[in-house]
Amino acid sequence: MGDDTTDLEPILPPPDRSTTDLGVAGREARNTWWMECYQVVVRVGWIFKTETIIMPAVLDALVDSGFLRGLLPVLNRGGQSIPPLLFSGTLSRQPLKKWVLVRTSLAMAGCFAVLAAAWAVLRPSRPDLLAVVFLLIYAAFSSVNGLNQLVAASLQGKLISPGHRGRAMVVSVTVGSALAILAAVLLLGPWLAEPDGFPKIFAATAVFFAAAAFAPAMLDEPEDHAGPPAAGAGSHWLARSLATMGQGAAAWRTTIARDPALVRLSLVAACFSAVLMLFPHYQAFARDRLGSHAGSLLGWVVTQNAATGLASLVAGPVSDRRGTRIVLVWLVALSALTPLVVTALSALPHAIAVRWFWTVYLPLGLNPISLKLFTNYALELAPGPADHPRYVSIVGAALAAPFVLSPLVGMAVDLIGFRPVFVAGAAAIAGGAVIAAGLPEPRHG
């Protein structure tokens, strides 16, 4: 026997790759489960504040104005784009993102709790002041919601692989839609029938958003290495904020310059924003031109959520198997049907049009899935997890940019009528579908 000490070292078995893979799969399964739970509870809460139906009806109960109604999409998309753009760099440097999701969920709940209290106090005596308060709270909520969606998208990109995101969407949307419809029938319908049931609706929204905050805390999120500190770290908060914004602007320009697919996706998102600018005017059209009543709101909410759940059963599996791109193209194209359906109904006798107005909310049910797929596609385009917040926020900004025109859209509705505005919106959405046809498939790259 020689003196070579290597002869005396034990021979270790190779690592058990199956065990390692099982651990990774188990972590992803757990995280997928809790992300689905989170999205389900949020979706139930969301039906009490459906953007296409309930929020415009709330404002119209205070003041019936196409201009003010046109402000809702501006506040909505502005809040969901500008704060995420400013915060995306900070989020990229966060080692754990789940606690940010908890905080933003609680902040969303807080906005509606304040609105419920303000409505109960101001509605009897100062509806004009309440309209201003409502718009301010709506703007604050939209900003917090924008941050919330950015964090949720970043967590999904970090914790769920691309081939499993469609399934996660199917589960969260179908289960969430079914429970949301049940909640609408049991609670929302009776409250809408009450003379002043909006405080109960706002309070229920707050309760569900607060309950959803529990799920992110259960995520098994691996800690990221903290990124480099922002320029100006340690200085005054204003200097730090300006330095962060400067860094963010430079990073956005670099990202856009190097990725033409992201530019094309942003153009598609900008065209698709016509869907979001038009939706506050549908219920106003049905009320003002067709004579619909408040009891119709529940049927429309249920129809839209049912359509969303059913469409996800197709969109989710297809996006997992064939890629997100092809599903996104079709959803954008089909979304152009909504304003055309409204225009077609306007040519019918009012009694018939009112009876069939629920069909408007079938293609409108594609909107939540389309927005989700814009996010999923942006995640797939991003070179790595560190780029996820930036890519998602850039697409969100593209969705929001055209919303500076939304008050003008509302004024056009008041001045020239619904039909020309709806037809122009359909043309813009269809143009987005044509541009989307040229997007690449990231999974083939």
Secondary structure, DSSP 8 states (H G I E B T S, - for coil): --S-GGGGS-------HHHHHHHHHHHHHHHHHHHHHHHHHHHHHHGGG-TTTHHHHHHHHH---HHHHHHHHHHHHHHHHHHHHHHHHHHHT-S--HHHHHHHHHHHHHHHHHHHHHHHHHTTT-HHHHHHHHHHHHHHHHHHHHHHHHHHHHHHHHHS-HHHHHHHHHHHHHHHHHHHHHHIIIIIHHHHHSTT-HHHHHHHHHHHHHHHTTGGGG------------TTTTS-HHHHHHHHHHHHHHHHHHHHHH-HHHHHHHHHHHHHHHHHHHTHHHHHHHHHHH---TTHHHHHHHHHHHHHHHHHHHHHHHHHHH-HHHHHHHHHHHHTHHHHHHHHHHTS-HHHHHHTGGGGHHHHTHHHHHHHHHHHHHHHHSSSGGGHHHHHHHHHHHHHGGGGGHHHHHHHHHHH-HHHHHHHHHHHHHHHHHHHTT---GGG-
